[in-house]
């Protein structure tokens, strides 16, 4: 069996797929720079690092220096399904038993 470099890189990308850390669900969509690195985001404004990186269509707060690591496509991700992502994060928060913190503008 022969492996090409492209096939090996594809396997490496699958092995290192990035998913947001559920512990940060309460900060998804807040827009107040409260999200930690590896937490989910819908835009740069969610992240304390000001970098919401596209990880295969999912936003993950990232350090600017790591925005292209592990298959991420760089800062500036704007989730086209933000409402659904925020609703899913709120459901995760309810499951975890945390209280959502909303911005004053959302009240």
C-alpha positions in Angstrom: 0.0 0.0 0.0 1.4 3.4 -0.9 0.6 6.6 1.0 1.0 10.0 -0.7 2.0 13.1 1.2 -1.4 14.6 0.5 -3.1 11.5 2.0 -0.9 11.6 5.1 -1.6 15.3 5.6 -5.3 14.6 5.3 -5.0 12.0 8.0 -3.1 14.4 10.2 -5.8 17.1 9.7 -8.5 14.6 10.8 -6.5 13.6 13.8 -6.2 17.2 15.0 -9.7 18.5 14.4 -10.5 21.4 16.8 -13.7 21.6 18.7 -14.7 24.3 21.2 -14.3 23.6 24.9 -17.9 23.3 26.3 -16.8 24.9 29.6 -16.9 28.2 27.8 -20.5 27.9 26.5 -21.7 30.7 28.7 -19.5 33.1 26.8 -20.6 32.2 23.3 -22.3 35.2 21.6 -21.8 37.6 24.5 -19.6 40.0 22.4 -17.8 41.1 25.6 -14.4 39.6 25.1 -15.0 37.1 27.9 -14.3 33.9 26.1 -11.0 32.1 26.8 -8.8 30.5 24.2 -10.2 27.1 23.0 -13.8 28.3 23.9 -16.5 28.6 21.3 -17.3 31.9 19.5 -19.5 33.4 16.8 -17.2 36.5 16.2 -13.9 38.0 17.3 -15.8 40.2 19.8 -16.5 37.1 21.9 -12.8 36.3 22.5 -10.5 37.8 25.0 -7.8 37.3 22.4 -9.9 39.1 19.8 -9.5 36.1 17.5 -12.4 33.8 16.6 -10.8 31.3 14.2 -12.7 29.2 11.7 -12.2 25.6 12.6 -14.1 23.9 9.8 -17.1 26.1 10.1 -17.1 26.3 13.9 -15.7 29.3 15.8 -12.9 28.7 18.3 -11.2 31.5 20.2 -7.5 31.3 19.4 -4.3 33.1 20.0 -3.4 35.2 17.0 -0.1 33.2 16.7 -2.1 29.9 16.6 -4.9 31.0 14.3 -3.7 28.7 11.5 -2.7 25.7 13.6 -4.5 22.3 13.5 -6.6 23.1 10.5 -7.9 26.5 11.6 -8.5 29.0 8.8 -7.6 32.2 10.7 -9.1 34.9 12.8 -12.2 36.9 11.7 -14.7 34.0 11.7 -18.3 35.3 11.6 -20.7 32.4 12.2 -23.4 32.5 9.5 -25.5 30.4 11.9 -24.9 32.5 15.0 -28.4 32.3 16.4 -28.4 28.5 16.3 -24.8 28.4 17.7 -25.8 30.7 20.6 -29.0 28.6 21.2 -26.9 25.4 21.4 -24.5 27.1 23.8 -27.4 28.2 26.0 -28.6 24.6 26.0 -25.1 23.4 27.0 -25.1 26.0 29.8 -28.5 24.7 31.1 -27.1 21.2 31.0 -24.0 22.2 32.9 -26.1 24.2 35.5 -24.3 27.5 34.8 -26.1 30.8 34.6 -25.8 32.7 31.3 -24.3 36.2 31.5 -25.9 38.6 29.0 -24.7 42.0 28.0 -26.7 45.0 29.2 -27.5 45.7 25.5 -29.3 42.3 25.3 -31.5 42.9 28.4 
